[in-house]
Amino acid sequence: MKYLDKEEKELIESFEKGEWKSFKKKERKAYMEAAKASLSKNKRINIRLTTKDYHDIQIKAIEEGIPYQTLISSLIHKYNKGELKPTKKTV
């Protein structure tokens, strides 16, 4: 347990105290379906970008080691969840 962070240690302690309960098969199936649906990417969109923005996104994606479409999807997802805020730039 030497290399565990605080959250991981708390999870282990909680489990060892018997605070976790198993799901019934019906509940487990419902949760699995919800998880699969949340990861399903089933809508396509078309957007127009400037050549510079497109190029910059591709560079960032390469730096992150992911496809540029995945990066764009991640940015939209984070923005919708409130994890990404627009910045105020001074001109």
PDB file of N, CA, C and O in Angstrom, chain B, residues numbered from 101:
ATOM      1  N   MET B 101       0.824  -1.194   0.000  1.00  0.00           N
ATOM      2  CA  MET B 101       0.000   0.000   0.000  1.00  0.00           C
ATOM      3  C   MET B 101       0.870   1.260   0.000  1.00  0.00           C
ATOM      4  O   MET B 101       0.351   2.371   0.107  1.00  0.00           O
ATOM      5  N   LYS B 102       2.151   1.095  -0.116  1.00  0.00           N
ATOM      6  CA  LYS B 102       3.080   2.208  -0.088  1.00  0.00           C
ATOM      7  C   LYS B 102       2.850   3.195  -1.242  1.00  0.00           C
ATOM      8  O   LYS B 102       3.033   4.400  -1.067  1.00  0.00           O
ATOM      9  N   TYR B 103       2.458   2.702  -2.396  1.00  0.00           N
ATOM     10  CA  TYR B 103       2.345   3.545  -3.579  1.00  0.00           C
ATOM     11  C   TYR B 103       0.912   3.975  -3.886  1.00  0.00           C
ATOM     12  O   TYR B 103       0.646   4.496  -4.969  1.00  0.00           O
ATOM     13  N   LEU B 104      -0.002   3.768  -2.962  1.00  0.00           N
ATOM     14  CA  LEU B 104      -1.392   4.140  -3.185  1.00  0.00           C
ATOM     15  C   LEU B 104      -1.627   5.594  -2.801  1.00  0.00           C
ATOM     16  O   LEU B 104      -1.054   6.090  -1.830  1.00  0.00           O
ATOM     17  N   ASP B 105      -2.479   6.277  -3.575  1.00  0.00           N
ATOM     18  CA  ASP B 105      -2.812   7.646  -3.194  1.00  0.00           C
ATOM     19  C   ASP B 105      -3.929   7.625  -2.144  1.00  0.00           C
ATOM     20  O   ASP B 105      -4.439   6.560  -1.794  1.00  0.00           O
ATOM     21  N   LYS B 106      -4.299   8.790  -1.653  1.00  0.00           N
ATOM     22  CA  LYS B 106      -5.269   8.900  -0.565  1.00  0.00           C
ATOM     23  C   LYS B 106      -6.612   8.257  -0.939  1.00  0.00           C
ATOM     24  O   LYS B 106      -7.194   7.518  -0.145  1.00  0.00           O
ATOM     25  N   GLU B 107      -7.088   8.540  -2.136  1.00  0.00           N
ATOM     26  CA  GLU B 107      -8.378   7.998  -2.579  1.00  0.00           C
ATOM     27  C   GLU B 107      -8.343   6.470  -2.649  1.00  0.00           C
ATOM     28  O   GLU B 107      -9.297   5.808  -2.239  1.00  0.00           O
ATOM     29  N   GLU B 108      -7.260   5.917  -3.160  1.00  0.00           N
ATOM     30  CA  GLU B 108      -7.133   4.462  -3.256  1.00  0.00           C
ATOM     31  C   GLU B 108      -7.114   3.823  -1.869  1.00  0.00           C
ATOM     32  O   GLU B 108      -7.726   2.777  -1.656  1.00  0.00           O
ATOM     33  N   LYS B 109      -6.417   4.449  -0.936  1.00  0.00           N
ATOM     34  CA  LYS B 109      -6.378   3.932   0.429  1.00  0.00           C
ATOM     35  C   LYS B 109      -7.771   3.962   1.074  1.00  0.00           C
ATOM     36  O   LYS B 109      -8.158   3.020   1.766  1.00  0.00           O
ATOM     37  N   GLU B 110      -8.515   5.042   0.844  1.00  0.00           N
ATOM     38  CA  GLU B 110      -9.871   5.156   1.385  1.00  0.00           C
ATOM     39  C   GLU B 110     -10.780   4.065   0.819  1.00  0.00           C
ATOM     40  O   GLU B 110     -11.603   3.501   1.540  1.00  0.00           O
ATOM     41  N   LEU B 111     -10.629   3.772  -0.471  1.00  0.00           N
ATOM     42  CA  LEU B 111     -11.439   2.712  -1.093  1.00  0.00           C
ATOM     43  C   LEU B 111     -11.130   1.352  -0.468  1.00  0.00           C
ATOM     44  O   LEU B 111     -12.043   0.576  -0.184  1.00  0.00           O
ATOM     45  N   ILE B 112      -9.870   1.066  -0.256  1.00  0.00           N
ATOM     46  CA  ILE B 112      -9.481  -0.214   0.344  1.00  0.00           C
ATOM     47  C   ILE B 112     -10.026  -0.319   1.768  1.00  0.00           C
ATOM     48  O   ILE B 112     -10.564  -1.356   2.157  1.00  0.00           O
ATOM     49  N   GLU B 113      -9.885   0.751   2.537  1.00  0.00           N
ATOM     50  CA  GLU B 113     -10.402   0.745   3.915  1.00  0.00           C
ATOM     51  C   GLU B 113     -11.914   0.543   3.935  1.00  0.00           C
ATOM     52  O   GLU B 113     -12.432  -0.209   4.760  1.00  0.00           O
ATOM     53  N   SER B 114     -12.613   1.205   3.038  1.00  0.00           N
ATOM     54  CA  SER B 114     -14.067   1.079   2.955  1.00  0.00           C
ATOM     55  C   SER B 114     -14.466  -0.356   2.627  1.00  0.00           C
ATOM     56  O   SER B 114     -15.396  -0.905   3.217  1.00  0.00           O
ATOM     57  N   PHE B 115     -13.749  -0.957   1.678  1.00  0.00           N
ATOM     58  CA  PHE B 115     -14.033  -2.342   1.294  1.00  0.00           C
ATOM     59  C   PHE B 115     -13.775  -3.291   2.462  1.00  0.00           C
ATOM     60  O   PHE B 115     -14.577  -4.184   2.735  1.00  0.00           O
ATOM     61  N   GLU B 116     -12.672  -3.094   3.134  1.00  0.00           N
ATOM     62  CA  GLU B 116     -12.308  -3.968   4.250  1.00  0.00           C
ATOM     63  C   GLU B 116     -13.277  -3.838   5.426  1.00  0.00           C
ATOM     64  O   GLU B 116     -13.438  -4.785   6.195  1.00  0.00           O
ATOM     65  N   LYS B 117     -13.918  -2.688   5.575  1.00  0.00           N
ATOM     66  CA  LYS B 117     -14.909  -2.485   6.640  1.00  0.00           C
ATOM     67  C   LYS B 117     -16.253  -3.118   6.288  1.00  0.00           C
ATOM     68  O   LYS B 117     -17.168  -3.144   7.111  1.00  0.00           O
ATOM     69  N   GLY B 118     -16.368  -3.629   5.059  1.00  0.00           N
ATOM     70  CA  GLY B 118     -17.616  -4.265   4.636  1.00  0.00           C
ATOM     71  C   GLY B 118     -18.687  -3.281   4.217  1.00  0.00           C
ATOM     72  O   GLY B 118     -19.876  -3.596   4.266  1.00  0.00           O
ATOM     73  N   GLU B 119     -18.278  -2.095   3.808  1.00  0.00           N
ATOM     74  CA  GLU B 119     -19.237  -1.061   3.417  1.00  0.00           C
ATOM     75  C   GLU B 119     -19.756  -1.229   1.994  1.00  0.00           C
ATOM     76  O   GLU B 119     -20.632  -0.477   1.567  1.00  0.00           O
ATOM     77  N   TRP B 120     -19.245  -2.177   1.273  1.00  0.00           N
ATOM     78  CA  TRP B 120     -19.650  -2.389  -0.114  1.00  0.00           C
ATOM     79  C   TRP B 120     -20.658  -3.514  -0.180  1.00  0.00           C
ATOM     80  O   TRP B 120     -20.564  -4.494   0.559  1.00  0.00           O
ATOM     81  N   LYS B 121     -21.631  -3.365  -1.075  1.00  0.00           N
ATOM     82  CA  LYS B 121     -22.645  -4.400  -1.271  1.00  0.00           C
ATOM     83  C   LYS B 121     -22.671  -4.808  -2.739  1.00  0.00           C
ATOM     84  O   LYS B 121     -22.439  -3.988  -3.629  1.00  0.00           O
ATOM     85  N   SER B 122     -22.952  -6.076  -2.977  1.00  0.00           N
ATOM     86  CA  SER B 122     -23.068  -6.567  -4.345  1.00  0.00           C
ATOM     87  C   SER B 122     -24.416  -6.158  -4.922  1.00  0.00           C
ATOM     88  O   SER B 122     -25.400  -6.005  -4.198  1.00  0.00           O
ATOM     89  N   PHE B 123     -24.440  -5.985  -6.238  1.00  0.00           N
ATOM     90  CA  PHE B 123     -25.686  -5.695  -6.932  1.00  0.00           C
ATOM     91  C   PHE B 123     -26.408  -6.992  -7.246  1.00  0.00           C
ATOM     92  O   PHE B 123     -25.787  -8.040  -7.424  1.00  0.00           O
ATOM     93  N   LYS B 124     -27.714  -6.907  -7.309  1.00  0.00           N
ATOM     94  CA  LYS B 124     -28.481  -8.037  -7.823  1.00  0.00           C
ATOM     95  C   LYS B 124     -28.251  -8.080  -9.324  1.00  0.00           C
ATOM     96  O   LYS B 124     -27.887  -7.071  -9.927  1.00  0.00           O
ATOM     97  N   LYS B 125     -28.462  -9.241  -9.928  1.00  0.00           N
ATOM     98  CA  LYS B 125     -28.193  -9.388 -11.355  1.00  0.00           C
ATOM     99  C   LYS B 125     -28.958  -8.371 -12.190  1.00  0.00           C
ATOM    100  O   LYS B 125     -28.415  -7.817 -13.145  1.00  0.00           O
ATOM    101  N   LYS B 126     -30.224  -8.119 -11.834  1.00  0.00           N
ATOM    102  CA  LYS B 126     -31.035  -7.162 -12.586  1.00  0.00           C
ATOM    103  C   LYS B 126     -30.430  -5.761 -12.520  1.00  0.00           C
ATOM    104  O   LYS B 126     -30.330  -5.070 -13.534  1.00  0.00           O
ATOM    105  N   GLU B 127     -30.025  -5.347 -11.311  1.00  0.00           N
ATOM    106  CA  GLU B 127     -29.437  -4.021 -11.135  1.00  0.00           C
ATOM    107  C   GLU B 127     -28.112  -3.912 -11.879  1.00  0.00           C
ATOM    108  O   GLU B 127     -27.823  -2.899 -12.517  1.00  0.00           O
ATOM    109  N   ARG B 128     -27.320  -4.963 -11.788  1.00  0.00           N
ATOM    110  CA  ARG B 128     -26.020  -4.961 -12.451  1.00  0.00           C
ATOM    111  C   ARG B 128     -26.174  -4.791 -13.956  1.00  0.00           C
ATOM    112  O   ARG B 128     -25.431  -4.041 -14.588  1.00  0.00           O
ATOM    113  N   LYS B 129     -27.144  -5.495 -14.517  1.00  0.00           N
ATOM    114  CA  LYS B 129     -27.381  -5.417 -15.954  1.00  0.00           C
ATOM    115  C   LYS B 129     -27.794  -3.993 -16.346  1.00  0.00           C
ATOM    116  O   LYS B 129     -27.335  -3.472 -17.363  1.00  0.00           O
ATOM    117  N   ALA B 130     -28.652  -3.371 -15.548  1.00  0.00           N
ATOM    118  CA  ALA B 130     -29.107  -2.008 -15.840  1.00  0.00           C
ATOM    119  C   ALA B 130     -27.934  -1.026 -15.794  1.00  0.00           C
ATOM    120  O   ALA B 130     -27.828  -0.144 -16.645  1.00  0.00           O
ATOM    121  N   TYR B 131     -27.056  -1.179 -14.801  1.00  0.00           N
ATOM    122  CA  TYR B 131     -25.902  -0.295 -14.701  1.00  0.00           C
ATOM    123  C   TYR B 131     -24.933  -0.517 -15.858  1.00  0.00           C
ATOM    124  O   TYR B 131     -24.352   0.437 -16.376  1.00  0.00           O
ATOM    125  N   MET B 132     -24.763  -1.756 -16.257  1.00  0.00           N
ATOM    126  CA  MET B 132     -23.871  -2.048 -17.380  1.00  0.00           C
ATOM    127  C   MET B 132     -24.411  -1.437 -18.671  1.00  0.00           C
ATOM    128  O   MET B 132     -23.652  -0.894 -19.474  1.00  0.00           O
ATOM    129  N   GLU B 133     -25.730  -1.532 -18.864  1.00  0.00           N
ATOM    130  CA  GLU B 133     -26.353  -0.945 -20.056  1.00  0.00           C
ATOM    131  C   GLU B 133     -26.159   0.573 -20.059  1.00  0.00           C
ATOM    132  O   GLU B 133     -25.847   1.162 -21.094  1.00  0.00           O
ATOM    133  N   ALA B 134     -26.346   1.198 -18.899  1.00  0.00           N
ATOM    134  CA  ALA B 134     -26.181   2.653 -18.802  1.00  0.00           C
ATOM    135  C   ALA B 134     -24.742   3.060 -19.106  1.00  0.00           C
ATOM    136  O   ALA B 134     -24.500   4.053 -19.792  1.00  0.00           O
ATOM    137  N   ALA B 135     -23.792   2.286 -18.590  1.00  0.00           N
ATOM    138  CA  ALA B 135     -22.380   2.582 -18.842  1.00  0.00           C
ATOM    139  C   ALA B 135     -22.057   2.456 -20.330  1.00  0.00           C
ATOM    140  O   ALA B 135     -21.367   3.307 -20.892  1.00  0.00           O
ATOM    141  N   LYS B 136     -22.548   1.410 -20.957  1.00  0.00           N
ATOM    142  CA  LYS B 136     -22.313   1.223 -22.394  1.00  0.00           C
ATOM    143  C   LYS B 136     -22.921   2.362 -23.195  1.00  0.00           C
ATOM    144  O   LYS B 136     -22.298   2.872 -24.126  1.00  0.00           O
ATOM    145  N   ALA B 137     -24.137   2.762 -22.836  1.00  0.00           N
ATOM    146  CA  ALA B 137     -24.819   3.833 -23.567  1.00  0.00           C
ATOM    147  C   ALA B 137     -24.080   5.159 -23.421  1.00  0.00           C
ATOM    148  O   ALA B 137     -24.035   5.959 -24.355  1.00  0.00           O
ATOM    149  N   SER B 138     -23.498   5.387 -22.236  1.00  0.00           N
ATOM    150  CA  SER B 138     -22.796   6.651 -22.023  1.00  0.00           C
ATOM    151  C   SER B 138     -21.504   6.721 -22.830  1.00  0.00           C
ATOM    152  O   SER B 138     -21.026   7.814 -23.134  1.00  0.00           O
ATOM    153  N   LEU B 139     -20.941   5.585 -23.177  1.00  0.00           N
ATOM    154  CA  LEU B 139     -19.715   5.556 -23.958  1.00  0.00           C
ATOM    155  C   LEU B 139     -19.970   5.463 -25.460  1.00  0.00           C
ATOM    156  O   LEU B 139     -19.052   5.619 -26.264  1.00  0.00           O
ATOM    157  N   SER B 140     -21.210   5.210 -25.827  1.00  0.00           N
ATOM    158  CA  SER B 140     -21.558   5.044 -27.233  1.00  0.00           C
ATOM    159  C   SER B 140     -21.531   6.390 -27.947  1.00  0.00           C
ATOM    160  O   SER B 140     -22.167   7.350 -27.513  1.00  0.00           O
ATOM    161  N   LYS B 141     -20.803   6.443 -29.018  1.00  0.00           N
ATOM    162  CA  LYS B 141     -20.757   7.650 -29.836  1.00  0.00           C
ATOM    163  C   LYS B 141     -21.541   7.351 -31.105  1.00  0.00           C
ATOM    164  O   LYS B 141     -21.033   6.731 -32.039  1.00  0.00           O
ATOM    165  N   ASN B 142     -22.778   7.802 -31.120  1.00  0.00           N
ATOM    166  CA  ASN B 142     -23.637   7.423 -32.229  1.00  0.00           C
ATOM    167  C   ASN B 142     -24.160   8.605 -33.032  1.00  0.00           C
ATOM    168  O   ASN B 142     -25.044   8.430 -33.871  1.00  0.00           O
ATOM    169  N   LYS B 143     -23.640   9.797 -32.798  1.00  0.00           N
ATOM    170  CA  LYS B 143     -24.057  10.966 -33.567  1.00  0.00           C
ATOM    171  C   LYS B 143     -22.855  11.552 -34.286  1.00  0.00           C
ATOM    172  O   LYS B 143     -21.766  11.678 -33.726  1.00  0.00           O
ATOM    173  N   ARG B 144     -23.084  11.902 -35.526  1.00  0.00           N
ATOM    174  CA  ARG B 144     -22.031  12.537 -36.322  1.00  0.00           C
ATOM    175  C   ARG B 144     -22.394  14.001 -36.514  1.00  0.00           C
ATOM    176  O   ARG B 144     -23.563  14.355 -36.668  1.00  0.00           O
ATOM    177  N   ILE B 145     -21.375  14.837 -36.501  1.00  0.00           N
ATOM    178  CA  ILE B 145     -21.596  16.249 -36.809  1.00  0.00           C
ATOM    179  C   ILE B 145     -20.536  16.703 -37.801  1.00  0.00           C
ATOM    180  O   ILE B 145     -19.464  16.107 -37.904  1.00  0.00           O
ATOM    181  N   ASN B 146     -20.848  17.745 -38.513  1.00  0.00           N
ATOM    182  CA  ASN B 146     -19.881  18.378 -39.406  1.00  0.00           C
ATOM    183  C   ASN B 146     -19.667  19.802 -38.914  1.00  0.00           C
ATOM    184  O   ASN B 146     -20.628  20.520 -38.640  1.00  0.00           O
ATOM    185  N   ILE B 147     -18.425  20.204 -38.804  1.00  0.00           N
ATOM    186  CA  ILE B 147     -18.128  21.572 -38.401  1.00  0.00           C
ATOM    187  C   ILE B 147     -17.102  22.155 -39.361  1.00  0.00           C
ATOM    188  O   ILE B 147     -16.310  21.432 -39.966  1.00  0.00           O
ATOM    189  N   ARG B 148     -17.134  23.441 -39.485  1.00  0.00           N
ATOM    190  CA  ARG B 148     -16.151  24.124 -40.320  1.00  0.00           C
ATOM    191  C   ARG B 148     -15.172  24.846 -39.401  1.00  0.00           C
ATOM    192  O   ARG B 148     -15.572  25.568 -38.488  1.00  0.00           O
ATOM    193  N   LEU B 149     -13.892  24.640 -39.658  1.00  0.00           N
ATOM    194  CA  LEU B 149     -12.829  25.271 -38.890  1.00  0.00           C
ATOM    195  C   LEU B 149     -11.926  26.049 -39.837  1.00  0.00           C
ATOM    196  O   LEU B 149     -11.846  25.755 -41.030  1.00  0.00           O
ATOM    197  N   THR B 150     -11.254  27.042 -39.282  1.00  0.00           N
ATOM    198  CA  THR B 150     -10.229  27.698 -40.083  1.00  0.00           C
ATOM    199  C   THR B 150      -9.086  26.706 -40.260  1.00  0.00           C
ATOM    200  O   THR B 150      -8.927  25.771 -39.475  1.00  0.00           O
ATOM    201  N   THR B 151      -8.313  26.923 -41.282  1.00  0.00           N
ATOM    202  CA  THR B 151      -7.168  26.049 -41.525  1.00  0.00           C
ATOM    203  C   THR B 151      -6.224  26.063 -40.321  1.00  0.00           C
ATOM    204  O   THR B 151      -5.691  25.024 -39.933  1.00  0.00           O
ATOM    205  N   LYS B 152      -6.019  27.250 -39.732  1.00  0.00           N
ATOM    206  CA  LYS B 152      -5.129  27.363 -38.578  1.00  0.00           C
ATOM    207  C   LYS B 152      -5.667  26.572 -37.384  1.00  0.00           C
ATOM    208  O   LYS B 152      -4.914  25.844 -36.739  1.00  0.00           O
ATOM    209  N   ASP B 153      -6.969  26.708 -37.081  1.00  0.00           N
ATOM    210  CA  ASP B 153      -7.544  25.966 -35.958  1.00  0.00           C
ATOM    211  C   ASP B 153      -7.445  24.460 -36.192  1.00  0.00           C
ATOM    212  O   ASP B 153      -7.109  23.702 -35.282  1.00  0.00           O
ATOM    213  N   TYR B 154      -7.736  24.042 -37.404  1.00  0.00           N
ATOM    214  CA  TYR B 154      -7.648  22.617 -37.736  1.00  0.00           C
ATOM    215  C   TYR B 154      -6.217  22.108 -37.532  1.00  0.00           C
ATOM    216  O   TYR B 154      -5.998  21.054 -36.935  1.00  0.00           O
ATOM    217  N   HIS B 155      -5.264  22.868 -38.031  1.00  0.00           N
ATOM    218  CA  HIS B 155      -3.857  22.493 -37.884  1.00  0.00           C
ATOM    219  C   HIS B 155      -3.452  22.449 -36.409  1.00  0.00           C
ATOM    220  O   HIS B 155      -2.788  21.509 -35.975  1.00  0.00           O
ATOM    221  N   ASP B 156      -3.854  23.471 -35.638  1.00  0.00           N
ATOM    222  CA  ASP B 156      -3.513  23.533 -34.211  1.00  0.00           C
ATOM    223  C   ASP B 156      -4.116  22.364 -33.433  1.00  0.00           C
ATOM    224  O   ASP B 156      -3.470  21.804 -32.547  1.00  0.00           O
ATOM    225  N   ILE B 157      -5.358  21.997 -33.767  1.00  0.00           N
ATOM    226  CA  ILE B 157      -6.004  20.846 -33.107  1.00  0.00           C
ATOM    227  C   ILE B 157      -5.234  19.571 -33.414  1.00  0.00           C
ATOM    228  O   ILE B 157      -5.015  18.742 -32.531  1.00  0.00           O
ATOM    229  N   GLN B 158      -4.829  19.420 -34.658  1.00  0.00           N
ATOM    230  CA  GLN B 158      -4.075  18.226 -35.033  1.00  0.00           C
ATOM    231  C   GLN B 158      -2.743  18.154 -34.272  1.00  0.00           C
ATOM    232  O   GLN B 158      -2.333  17.076 -33.841  1.00  0.00           O
ATOM    233  N   ILE B 159      -2.080  19.284 -34.108  1.00  0.00           N
ATOM    234  CA  ILE B 159      -0.817  19.310 -33.372  1.00  0.00           C
ATOM    235  C   ILE B 159      -1.045  18.928 -31.909  1.00  0.00           C
ATOM    236  O   ILE B 159      -0.307  18.115 -31.353  1.00  0.00           O
ATOM    237  N   LYS B 160      -2.074  19.522 -31.286  1.00  0.00           N
ATOM    238  CA  LYS B 160      -2.383  19.196 -29.883  1.00  0.00           C
ATOM    239  C   LYS B 160      -2.695  17.704 -29.733  1.00  0.00           C
ATOM    240  O   LYS B 160      -2.254  17.065 -28.777  1.00  0.00           O
ATOM    241  N   ALA B 161      -3.446  17.163 -30.669  1.00  0.00           N
ATOM    242  CA  ALA B 161      -3.805  15.740 -30.615  1.00  0.00           C
ATOM    243  C   ALA B 161      -2.554  14.869 -30.712  1.00  0.00           C
ATOM    244  O   ALA B 161      -2.432  13.874 -29.997  1.00  0.00           O
ATOM    245  N   ILE B 162      -1.647  15.233 -31.574  1.00  0.00           N
ATOM    246  CA  ILE B 162      -0.391  14.483 -31.698  1.00  0.00           C
ATOM    247  C   ILE B 162       0.383  14.554 -30.389  1.00  0.00           C
ATOM    248  O   ILE B 162       0.928  13.551 -29.929  1.00  0.00           O
ATOM    249  N   GLU B 163       0.431  15.754 -29.784  1.00  0.00           N
ATOM    250  CA  GLU B 163       1.122  15.906 -28.497  1.00  0.00           C
ATOM    251  C   GLU B 163       0.495  15.037 -27.413  1.00  0.00           C
ATOM    252  O   GLU B 163       1.195  14.496 -26.557  1.00  0.00           O
ATOM    253  N   GLU B 164      -0.830  14.906 -27.455  1.00  0.00           N
ATOM    254  CA  GLU B 164      -1.548  14.092 -26.464  1.00  0.00           C
ATOM    255  C   GLU B 164      -1.521  12.606 -26.825  1.00  0.00           C
ATOM    256  O   GLU B 164      -1.808  11.756 -25.981  1.00  0.00           O
ATOM    257  N   GLY B 165      -1.181  12.294 -28.066  1.00  0.00           N
ATOM    258  CA  GLY B 165      -1.130  10.900 -28.505  1.00  0.00           C
ATOM    259  C   GLY B 165      -2.500  10.302 -28.775  1.00  0.00           C
ATOM    260  O   GLY B 165      -2.706   9.101 -28.600  1.00  0.00           O
ATOM    261  N   ILE B 166      -3.453  11.155 -29.210  1.00  0.00           N
ATOM    262  CA  ILE B 166      -4.810  10.692 -29.505  1.00  0.00           C
ATOM    263  C   ILE B 166      -5.251  11.239 -30.854  1.00  0.00           C
ATOM    264  O   ILE B 166      -4.690  12.228 -31.323  1.00  0.00           O
ATOM    265  N   PRO B 167      -6.244  10.620 -31.493  1.00  0.00           N
ATOM    266  CA  PRO B 167      -6.780  11.168 -32.741  1.00  0.00           C
ATOM    267  C   PRO B 167      -7.422  12.538 -32.505  1.00  0.00           C
ATOM    268  O   PRO B 167      -7.964  12.798 -31.431  1.00  0.00           O
ATOM    269  N   TYR B 168      -7.356  13.407 -33.513  1.00  0.00           N
ATOM    270  CA  TYR B 168      -7.883  14.755 -33.318  1.00  0.00           C
ATOM    271  C   TYR B 168      -9.389  14.757 -33.079  1.00  0.00           C
ATOM    272  O   TYR B 168      -9.889  15.626 -32.365  1.00  0.00           O
ATOM    273  N   GLN B 169     -10.131  13.800 -33.663  1.00  0.00           N
ATOM    274  CA  GLN B 169     -11.572  13.728 -33.417  1.00  0.00           C
ATOM    275  C   GLN B 169     -11.856  13.435 -31.945  1.00  0.00           C
ATOM    276  O   GLN B 169     -12.791  13.984 -31.363  1.00  0.00           O
ATOM    277  N   THR B 170     -11.035  12.562 -31.348  1.00  0.00           N
ATOM    278  CA  THR B 170     -11.186  12.234 -29.934  1.00  0.00           C
ATOM    279  C   THR B 170     -10.914  13.461 -29.073  1.00  0.00           C
ATOM    280  O   THR B 170     -11.614  13.693 -28.087  1.00  0.00           O
ATOM    281  N   LEU B 171      -9.912  14.240 -29.434  1.00  0.00           N
ATOM    282  CA  LEU B 171      -9.603  15.462 -28.703  1.00  0.00           C
ATOM    283  C   LEU B 171     -10.773  16.438 -28.767  1.00  0.00           C
ATOM    284  O   LEU B 171     -11.169  16.997 -27.744  1.00  0.00           O
ATOM    285  N   ILE B 172     -11.323  16.647 -29.946  1.00  0.00           N
ATOM    286  CA  ILE B 172     -12.460  17.560 -30.096  1.00  0.00           C
ATOM    287  C   ILE B 172     -13.645  17.074 -29.280  1.00  0.00           C
ATOM    288  O   ILE B 172     -14.289  17.867 -28.593  1.00  0.00           O
ATOM    289  N   SER B 173     -13.942  15.777 -29.345  1.00  0.00           N
ATOM    290  CA  SER B 173     -15.046  15.196 -28.583  1.00  0.00           C
ATOM    291  C   SER B 173     -14.830  15.386 -27.085  1.00  0.00           C
ATOM    292  O   SER B 173     -15.765  15.711 -26.353  1.00  0.00           O
ATOM    293  N   SER B 174     -13.600  15.185 -26.635  1.00  0.00           N
ATOM    294  CA  SER B 174     -13.267  15.345 -25.223  1.00  0.00           C
ATOM    295  C   SER B 174     -13.456  16.798 -24.776  1.00  0.00           C
ATOM    296  O   SER B 174     -13.975  17.055 -23.690  1.00  0.00           O
ATOM    297  N   LEU B 175     -13.038  17.730 -25.608  1.00  0.00           N
ATOM    298  CA  LEU B 175     -13.197  19.148 -25.267  1.00  0.00           C
ATOM    299  C   LEU B 175     -14.675  19.527 -25.142  1.00  0.00           C
ATOM    300  O   LEU B 175     -15.065  20.245 -24.222  1.00  0.00           O
ATOM    301  N   ILE B 176     -15.477  19.042 -26.066  1.00  0.00           N
ATOM    302  CA  ILE B 176     -16.921  19.330 -26.009  1.00  0.00           C
ATOM    303  C   ILE B 176     -17.523  18.715 -24.758  1.00  0.00           C
ATOM    304  O   ILE B 176     -18.306  19.363 -24.064  1.00  0.00           O
ATOM    305  N   HIS B 177     -17.166  17.474 -24.464  1.00  0.00           N
ATOM    306  CA  HIS B 177     -17.685  16.785 -23.282  1.00  0.00           C
ATOM    307  C   HIS B 177     -17.310  17.537 -22.001  1.00  0.00           C
ATOM    308  O   HIS B 177     -18.163  17.761 -21.142  1.00  0.00           O
ATOM    309  N   LYS B 178     -16.052  17.922 -21.871  1.00  0.00           N
ATOM    310  CA  LYS B 178     -15.595  18.640 -20.685  1.00  0.00           C
ATOM    311  C   LYS B 178     -16.291  19.996 -20.554  1.00  0.00           C
ATOM    312  O   LYS B 178     -16.647  20.411 -19.451  1.00  0.00           O
ATOM    313  N   TYR B 179     -16.481  20.675 -21.668  1.00  0.00           N
ATOM    314  CA  TYR B 179     -17.164  21.972 -21.634  1.00  0.00           C
ATOM    315  C   TYR B 179     -18.609  21.799 -21.170  1.00  0.00           C
ATOM    316  O   TYR B 179     -19.098  22.573 -20.347  1.00  0.00           O
ATOM    317  N   ASN B 180     -19.283  20.789 -21.696  1.00  0.00           N
ATOM    318  CA  ASN B 180     -20.676  20.536 -21.304  1.00  0.00           C
ATOM    319  C   ASN B 180     -20.813  20.177 -19.832  1.00  0.00           C
ATOM    320  O   ASN B 180     -21.829  20.502 -19.217  1.00  0.00           O
ATOM    321  N   LYS B 181     -19.820  19.519 -19.255  1.00  0.00           N
ATOM    322  CA  LYS B 181     -19.850  19.149 -17.842  1.00  0.00           C
ATOM    323  C   LYS B 181     -19.389  20.290 -16.938  1.00  0.00           C
ATOM    324  O   LYS B 181     -19.422  20.157 -15.715  1.00  0.00           O
ATOM    325  N   GLY B 182     -18.963  21.403 -17.520  1.00  0.00           N
ATOM    326  CA  GLY B 182     -18.506  22.539 -16.735  1.00  0.00           C
ATOM    327  C   GLY B 182     -17.060  22.428 -16.297  1.00  0.00           C
ATOM    328  O   GLY B 182     -16.605  23.203 -15.456  1.00  0.00           O
ATOM    329  N   GLU B 183     -16.337  21.480 -16.855  1.00  0.00           N
ATOM    330  CA  GLU B 183     -14.937  21.295 -16.486  1.00  0.00           C
ATOM    331  C   GLU B 183     -14.009  22.193 -17.298  1.00  0.00           C
ATOM    332  O   GLU B 183     -12.840  22.363 -16.953  1.00  0.00           O
ATOM    333  N   LEU B 184     -14.528  22.757 -18.361  1.00  0.00           N
ATOM    334  CA  LEU B 184     -13.759  23.675 -19.204  1.00  0.00           C
ATOM    335  C   LEU B 184     -14.512  24.991 -19.244  1.00  0.00           C
ATOM    336  O   LEU B 184     -15.697  25.020 -19.575  1.00  0.00           O
ATOM    337  N   LYS B 185     -13.859  26.041 -18.921  1.00  0.00           N
ATOM    338  CA  LYS B 185     -14.493  27.355 -18.923  1.00  0.00           C
ATOM    339  C   LYS B 185     -13.822  28.222 -19.976  1.00  0.00           C
ATOM    340  O   LYS B 185     -12.615  28.121 -20.193  1.00  0.00           O
ATOM    341  N   PRO B 186     -14.607  29.076 -20.632  1.00  0.00           N
ATOM    342  CA  PRO B 186     -13.978  30.008 -21.579  1.00  0.00           C
ATOM    343  C   PRO B 186     -13.071  30.971 -20.811  1.00  0.00           C
ATOM    344  O   PRO B 186     -13.373  31.352 -19.680  1.00  0.00           O
ATOM    345  N   THR B 187     -11.978  31.352 -21.426  1.00  0.00           N
ATOM    346  CA  THR B 187     -11.065  32.282 -20.781  1.00  0.00           C
ATOM    347  C   THR B 187     -11.289  33.676 -21.340  1.00  0.00           C
ATOM    348  O   THR B 187     -11.640  33.852 -22.507  1.00  0.00           O
ATOM    349  N   LYS B 188     -11.077  34.657 -20.483  1.00  0.00           N
ATOM    350  CA  LYS B 188     -11.170  36.040 -20.918  1.00  0.00           C
ATOM    351  C   LYS B 188      -9.784  36.478 -21.345  1.00  0.00           C
ATOM    352  O   LYS B 188      -8.840  36.448 -20.555  1.00  0.00           O
ATOM    353  N   LYS B 189      -9.668  36.882 -22.588  1.00  0.00           N
ATOM    354  CA  LYS B 189      -8.373  37.348 -23.076  1.00  0.00           C
ATOM    355  C   LYS B 189      -8.409  38.872 -23.150  1.00  0.00           C
ATOM    356  O   LYS B 189      -9.373  39.472 -23.625  1.00  0.00           O
ATOM    357  N   THR B 190      -7.348  39.462 -22.674  1.00  0.00           N
ATOM    358  CA  THR B 190      -7.254  40.908 -22.786  1.00  0.00           C
ATOM    359  C   THR B 190      -6.619  41.247 -24.112  1.00  0.00           C
ATOM    360  O   THR B 190      -5.627  40.642 -24.518  1.00  0.00           O
ATOM    361  N   VAL B 191      -7.195  42.210 -24.774  1.00  0.00           N
ATOM    362  CA  VAL B 191      -6.706  42.585 -26.106  1.00  0.00           C
ATOM    363  C   VAL B 191      -5.784  43.760 -26.025  1.00  0.00           C
ATOM    364  O   VAL B 191      -5.274  44.217 -27.047  1.00  0.00           O
TER     365      VAL B 191
END
